[in-house]
Amino acid sequence: MNIPLHPLAFASFSQKEIQMEPLALPPKEAFAAIGVGVTKGYELIASGDLQTFKVGRATRVTTESIRAYVARQIELCSKAA
């Protein structure tokens, strides 16, 4: 049985050719991106403010949830002002 392969299956791309923002980050990188420490970062995960998933044993935080958290914080600050 022959399975057709996508034409790009064997293409070689350099890092410069494909610029893609990561969809998820390791927790410590995610916490650094929003400027919080590890304890506060895990509190944000526990509260549901940051969304995570597992890849094997590794936890990843979605960049979408990071952006949403920052947007909520900005909105709260502008309402308070």
C-alpha positions in Angstrom: 0.0 0.0 0.0 1.5 3.3 -1.1 0.7 6.3 1.1 1.1 9.6 -0.8 3.4 12.1 0.9 2.8 15.8 1.1 5.1 17.6 -1.4 6.9 19.4 1.4 7.6 16.2 3.3 11.2 16.1 2.0 11.7 19.8 1.7 14.5 21.4 3.7 13.8 24.7 5.4 16.3 26.9 7.2 15.3 28.8 10.3 15.2 32.0 8.3 12.7 30.7 5.8 10.1 29.8 8.4 9.3 32.3 11.1 6.6 31.0 13.3 5.7 32.2 16.8 5.6 29.3 19.3 2.1 28.1 20.2 3.2 27.0 23.6 6.1 27.6 26.0 7.6 25.7 29.0 6.2 27.2 32.2 9.4 29.1 33.3 9.6 30.8 29.9 5.9 31.7 30.0 6.3 33.1 33.5 9.3 35.2 32.3 7.3 36.5 29.4 4.7 38.0 31.7 7.2 39.0 34.4 6.0 36.8 37.2 7.9 34.3 39.4 7.5 30.6 39.5 5.2 30.6 42.5 2.9 33.2 41.0 3.0 31.5 37.7 1.9 28.2 39.1 -0.9 30.0 41.0 -2.1 31.5 37.6 -2.1 27.9 36.2 -4.0 26.6 39.2 -6.6 29.4 39.0 -7.1 28.7 35.3 -5.7 32.1 34.2 -3.0 30.2 32.1 -4.0 27.2 30.1 -1.6 24.2 30.0 -1.3 20.8 28.4 1.2 18.0 28.5 3.5 16.6 25.9 4.7 13.4 27.5 5.9 14.6 30.9 6.6 18.1 29.8 4.1 20.8 30.7 3.4 23.6 28.1 1.6 26.9 28.6 -0.3 28.2 25.5 0.8 31.5 24.2 -2.9 32.3 23.5 -3.6 32.0 27.3 -0.6 34.2 28.0 -1.9 36.9 25.6 -5.4 36.6 27.1 -4.1 37.0 30.6 -2.1 40.1 29.7 -5.1 41.6 27.9 -7.3 41.0 30.9 -4.7 42.7 33.2 -4.5 45.7 30.9 -8.3 46.0 30.8 -8.5 45.8 34.6 -5.9 48.6 34.9 -7.7 50.8 32.5 -11.0 50.4 34.2 -9.4 51.2 37.6 -7.9 54.4 36.2 
